[in-house]
């Protein structure tokens, strides 16, 4: 079953040379995914409280750390 709360909006933002994707859950904007450094170098950025985006994080590193944290919690 597909969760219809997840939404992805792919667009070309004027601040970015390449495509970006905004990912939301319900009405909550979660993160921005970009390929500013090339198709094989995806990065994510999370919104800060002031509405601006935080630091860009390589997606592969984020996934690795997220999986490691999940594994630690399941021990």
Residue frames as qw, qx, qy, qz and C-alpha x, y, z in Angstrom:
[[0.000, 0.887, 0.461, 0.000, 0.00, 0.00, 0.00],
 [0.408, 0.397, -0.007, 0.822, 1.34, 3.42, -0.98],
 [0.263, -0.626, -0.447, 0.583, 1.32, 6.07, 1.74],
 [0.287, 0.741, 0.383, 0.471, -0.26, 9.09, 0.06],
 [0.351, -0.904, -0.090, 0.228, 1.10, 11.41, 2.75],
 [0.565, -0.343, 0.367, 0.654, 4.53, 11.37, 1.04],
 [0.483, 0.853, 0.192, -0.055, 4.94, 14.00, -1.65],
 [0.579, -0.260, 0.333, 0.698, 7.89, 14.76, -3.93],
 [0.371, 0.901, 0.152, -0.163, 8.05, 17.90, -6.03],
 [0.687, -0.048, 0.317, 0.653, 10.86, 17.92, -8.62],
 [0.224, 0.957, 0.176, -0.046, 11.80, 21.36, -9.86],
 [0.637, 0.284, -0.037, 0.716, 14.61, 23.53, -11.09],
 [0.323, -0.860, -0.243, 0.311, 15.29, 26.21, -8.51],
 [0.380, 0.887, -0.087, 0.248, 17.01, 29.41, -9.67],
 [0.358, -0.809, 0.456, -0.096, 19.55, 29.02, -6.83],
 [0.711, -0.233, 0.651, 0.129, 20.63, 25.62, -8.16],
 [0.171, 0.479, -0.632, -0.585, 22.27, 24.72, -11.46],
 [0.242, -0.007, -0.939, -0.244, 20.66, 21.27, -11.51],
 [0.578, -0.438, -0.486, -0.487, 17.34, 19.77, -10.50],
 [0.102, -0.214, 0.716, -0.657, 16.17, 19.65, -6.92],
 [0.497, -0.386, -0.716, -0.303, 13.39, 17.69, -5.24],
 [0.319, -0.365, 0.418, -0.768, 11.39, 18.86, -2.25],
 [0.466, -0.179, -0.866, -0.037, 10.17, 15.97, -0.10],
 [0.385, -0.314, 0.275, -0.823, 7.24, 16.44, 2.26],
 [0.215, -0.245, -0.941, 0.094, 5.11, 14.28, 4.50],
 [0.054, -0.770, -0.602, 0.206, 1.61, 15.64, 4.78],
 [0.140, 0.968, 0.113, 0.176, 1.97, 19.40, 5.07],
 [0.544, -0.753, 0.265, 0.257, 5.47, 19.16, 6.60],
 [0.576, 0.731, -0.357, 0.079, 8.44, 19.99, 4.35],
 [0.903, -0.389, 0.094, 0.156, 11.14, 17.49, 5.36],
 [0.547, -0.456, 0.417, 0.565, 14.14, 17.99, 3.12],
 [0.508, 0.776, -0.188, -0.323, 15.56, 19.18, -0.15],
 [0.814, -0.075, 0.479, 0.320, 17.40, 16.69, -2.35],
 [0.351, 0.865, -0.182, -0.307, 19.77, 18.11, -4.97],
 [0.884, 0.100, 0.254, 0.381, 22.32, 16.99, -7.53],
 [0.065, 0.978, -0.112, -0.161, 24.20, 20.26, -7.67],
 [0.250, -0.668, 0.654, 0.250, 27.57, 18.49, -7.88],
 [0.277, 0.290, -0.814, -0.420, 26.43, 16.10, -10.58],
 [0.773, -0.110, -0.360, -0.510, 23.98, 13.29, -11.18],
 [0.786, -0.056, -0.592, 0.168, 26.00, 10.84, -9.04],
 [0.313, 0.058, -0.521, 0.792, 26.50, 13.21, -6.09],
 [0.376, -0.674, -0.468, -0.430, 23.13, 13.59, -4.43],
 [0.197, 0.078, -0.552, 0.807, 22.96, 15.75, -1.31],
 [0.312, -0.704, -0.619, -0.157, 20.20, 16.55, 1.15],
 [0.101, 0.223, -0.318, 0.916, 19.51, 19.61, 3.27],
 [0.255, -0.583, -0.758, 0.146, 17.03, 19.94, 6.10],
 [0.058, -0.788, -0.168, -0.589, 15.14, 23.14, 6.95],
 [0.305, -0.001, -0.559, 0.771, 16.25, 25.15, 9.96],
 [0.060, -0.627, -0.660, 0.410, 13.84, 26.92, 12.31],
 [0.038, 0.575, -0.023, -0.817, 14.32, 30.21, 10.45],
 [0.705, 0.594, 0.246, -0.298, 13.05, 28.60, 7.24],
 [0.316, 0.740, -0.557, -0.208, 16.45, 28.53, 5.56],
 [0.959, 0.102, -0.263, -0.004, 18.19, 25.31, 4.62],
 [0.632, -0.673, 0.364, 0.124, 20.93, 23.85, 6.76],
 [0.151, -0.581, 0.720, 0.348, 24.17, 22.29, 5.60],
 [0.802, 0.345, -0.340, -0.350, 24.18, 20.05, 2.54],
 [0.577, -0.387, 0.714, -0.089, 24.93, 16.43, 3.46],
 [0.296, 0.276, -0.813, -0.419, 25.93, 13.74, 0.96],
 [0.815, -0.116, -0.094, -0.560, 22.94, 11.41, 0.69],
 [0.802, 0.129, -0.578, 0.081, 25.09, 8.27, 0.83],
 [0.235, 0.233, -0.653, 0.681, 26.63, 9.38, 4.15],
 [0.496, -0.202, 0.239, -0.810, 23.22, 10.24, 5.59],
 [0.879, -0.021, -0.308, -0.362, 21.80, 6.83, 4.63],
 [0.638, 0.196, -0.663, 0.340, 24.86, 5.09, 6.14],
 [0.010, 0.210, -0.573, 0.792, 24.53, 6.97, 9.45],
 [0.661, -0.135, 0.039, -0.738, 20.76, 6.49, 9.55],
 [0.868, 0.035, -0.471, -0.156, 21.13, 2.73, 9.02],
 [0.459, 0.202, -0.681, 0.533, 23.86, 2.50, 11.66],
 [0.265, -0.212, 0.414, -0.845, 21.67, 4.35, 14.16],
 [0.809, -0.074, -0.153, -0.563, 18.69, 2.10, 13.38],
 [0.771, 0.123, -0.614, 0.116, 20.88, -0.98, 13.83],
 [0.182, 0.236, -0.636, 0.711, 22.10, 0.33, 17.20],
 [0.511, -0.175, 0.225, -0.811, 18.52, 0.89, 18.36],
 [0.870, 0.014, -0.291, -0.398, 17.50, -2.65, 17.39],
 [0.441, 0.309, -0.789, 0.297, 20.19, -4.36, 19.48]]
